[in-house]
Structures are given as C-alpha cells and as structure tokens.
C-alpha cells in the first residue's frame, strides 16, 4: 500500500496501475483544485511538524565591490494534525445478492461516497486556507461596494511550503472485511 500512497493524488490513476485508484479518481472528479495540490507524506503518523518562516532578511542590491549584507531567515515550529475520512456502509445478504453481490455494491457506493468526500475535503481545504490567511494577516478586502461580497480564496502554491498532507496509516483498505 505504501507504493500507492506515495504521490497519493498526483500519481494514482485508474489507468491499470492500481484498482484502488478508482476511489482517488472518483474523489477528485468534482474537486479540481485537489488534483493540483502538492501532496506530501506527513513526518509523523497523525501529525506533521514543520518550520514556519517568521522573518527573512535577504539579499539586497549592492554596488560593485561593496561589502555583502548579512542574510538570515528565522523560523518557528508549528504542527498540523491529520484526521482520517471514513464511514460505515452496510448491506444485508439478501439485498446484496439482488444487486450483484457485496463487492459490486461496495465498489459502486464507494465511488459515490469518494466523490462527495472530495468535495467536502476541497471545501475544508479552502476554509483552512482562508482561516490561516486571516490569522497570519495575509487576507485583505477589496470592494467598490458597501455590500458584503462572497469570499474569494487565492493561494500561491510554494513547493515544500504549501501542501496537503497524507499518512500511510490511513489506508484505503484498512477497514474492509
């Protein structure tokens, strides 16, 4: 399963590489932003510890042969917690026989639930981006009207900085009978 989880969303497709990828494809079918987010393995099982840039004193334009200015970047430690997506789907034996068996039923239903889960995950992702932007003082308002406008979220994806996290302990098949 680790091979599938590496590059979880960016690599997995249903083109014959892994039958479980159908769930991922379904999850992303109505969530186009999630397809393009960099997915990174968390550095702990259920959380990710990372350094957050606090201040950068960087390179400056200088005169030829002038002394070089000191450069530095300071960081603080931060933590993101991971939570699983899940649900319980049951079907009786009699009904399962009428709809093609347990496996066919769960596959069909699983694809529907995965699509809905992708939509919820994407909405949650945008909510977190907006909340973080407000908390970090990176949000702004612009309007030529006194009326409240719907929120627009714009994110600049920075490799290694802006990403979504996954953990291999949350296996797609871990709870299947």
C-alpha positions in Angstrom: 0.0 0.0 0.0 2.9 2.4 0.6 3.6 2.4 -3.2 0.1 3.7 -3.8 0.2 6.3 -1.1 3.4 7.8 -2.4 2.3 10.7 -4.6 -1.2 9.8 -3.5 -3.2 12.2 -5.7 -0.7 13.3 -8.3 0.4 9.8 -9.4 -2.5 7.4 -8.7 -4.9 6.9 -11.7 -7.2 4.2 -12.8 -5.2 3.5 -15.9 -4.4 0.0 -14.9 -1.8 0.7 -12.2 -3.9 0.2 -9.2 -7.6 -0.7 -8.9 -7.8 1.2 -5.6 -7.0 4.4 -7.6 -10.6 4.4 -8.9 -11.6 5.7 -5.5 -9.0 8.5 -5.8 -10.2 9.3 -9.3 -13.7 9.5 -8.1 -12.7 11.6 -5.1 -11.1 14.1 -7.4 -13.7 14.1 -10.2 -15.6 17.1 -8.7 -12.6 18.6 -6.9 -10.2 20.0 -9.5 -8.1 22.0 -7.0 -7.2 18.9 -5.1 -5.7 17.4 -8.3 -3.1 20.2 -8.5 -2.2 20.5 -4.8 1.2 19.0 -3.9 0.6 16.0 -1.6 3.4 15.3 0.9 3.8 12.5 3.4 3.5 13.7 7.0 6.6 13.3 9.0 4.7 11.7 12.0 1.9 9.2 11.8 -1.0 11.5 12.6 0.7 14.9 12.6 3.2 16.9 10.7 5.8 19.1 12.5 7.2 21.9 10.3 9.2 25.1 10.4 7.2 28.2 9.5 9.1 31.3 8.2 8.9 34.1 10.7 11.3 36.6 9.1 13.6 36.8 6.2 16.4 39.4 5.8 17.6 38.6 2.3 19.8 39.6 -0.5 19.9 43.3 -1.4 21.1 45.2 -4.5 24.6 46.5 -3.8 27.3 48.5 -5.5 30.2 46.6 -7.2 32.9 45.6 -4.7 30.7 46.8 -1.8 30.6 44.5 1.3 27.9 41.9 1.3 25.0 42.4 3.7 24.2 39.7 6.2 21.3 37.5 5.3 19.2 35.3 7.6 15.9 33.6 7.9 14.2 32.9 11.2 11.7 30.1 11.8 9.2 28.9 14.4 8.0 25.3 14.8 4.3 24.6 14.0 2.2 21.4 13.9 -0.6 20.2 11.7 -2.8 17.3 12.8 -4.1 14.8 10.3 -7.6 13.3 10.6 -9.0 10.3 8.6 -12.0 10.3 6.3 -14.3 7.4 6.9 -17.8 6.0 7.1 -19.6 2.7 7.6 -21.7 1.2 4.8 -23.7 -1.9 5.4 -25.9 -4.1 3.2 -27.8 -7.3 4.0 -27.0 -10.6 2.3 -30.4 -10.8 0.5 -30.2 -7.3 -1.0 -26.5 -7.8 -1.9 -27.5 -10.9 -4.0 -30.1 -8.8 -5.8 -27.6 -6.0 -6.8 -24.7 -8.2 -7.9 -23.0 -9.1 -4.6 -21.3 -7.3 -1.7 -18.2 -6.4 -3.7 -20.0 -4.8 -6.6 -22.3 -2.9 -4.3 -19.5 -1.5 -2.1 -17.5 -0.6 -5.2 -20.4 1.3 -6.7 -21.3 3.0 -3.5 -17.7 3.7 -2.6 -17.2 5.7 -5.8 -20.2 7.9 -5.0 -19.0 8.5 -1.4 -15.5 9.2 -2.6 -16.8 11.9 -5.0 -18.8 13.6 -2.1 -15.8 13.2 0.2 -13.6 15.0 -2.3 -16.0 17.9 -2.5 -16.1 18.2 1.3 -12.3 17.9 1.6 -11.8 20.6 -1.0 -14.3 22.9 0.8 -12.5 22.2 4.1 -9.2 22.9 2.4 -10.3 26.3 1.2 -11.8 27.1 4.7 -8.4 26.3 6.3 -6.6 28.4 3.7 -8.9 31.4 4.4 -8.7 31.0 8.2 -4.9 30.7 8.1 -4.7 33.8 5.8 -6.8 35.8 8.3 -4.8 34.6 11.3 -1.5 35.3 9.7 -2.5 38.8 8.4 -2.4 37.7 4.8 -6.0 38.3 3.9 -7.3 41.6 2.5 -10.6 43.1 1.4 -11.1 44.9 -1.9 -14.5 46.1 -3.0 -16.1 49.2 -4.5 -19.4 48.3 -2.8 -20.7 48.6 0.8 -22.4 45.2 0.3 -20.7 42.1 1.6 -19.2 40.0 -1.1 -18.6 36.3 -1.2 -15.1 35.3 -0.2 -12.5 34.6 -2.9 -9.6 32.4 -2.0 -6.4 32.8 -3.9 -3.4 30.6 -2.9 0.1 30.6 -4.3 1.4 27.1 -4.1 5.0 27.0 -2.9 6.7 23.6 -3.2 7.6 22.4 0.3 5.6 25.2 1.9 2.0 24.9 0.7 0.9 21.3 0.5 -1.6 18.8 1.6 -0.6 16.0 3.9 -1.3 12.3 4.0 -0.2 9.4 6.1 0.2 5.8 5.1 -1.6 4.6 8.3 -4.8 5.8 6.7 -5.0 3.1 4.2 -8.0 2.9 1.8 -8.4 -0.8 2.6 -7.6 -0.8 6.4 -11.2 -1.2 7.4 -12.5 -3.5 4.7 -13.5 -7.0 5.8 
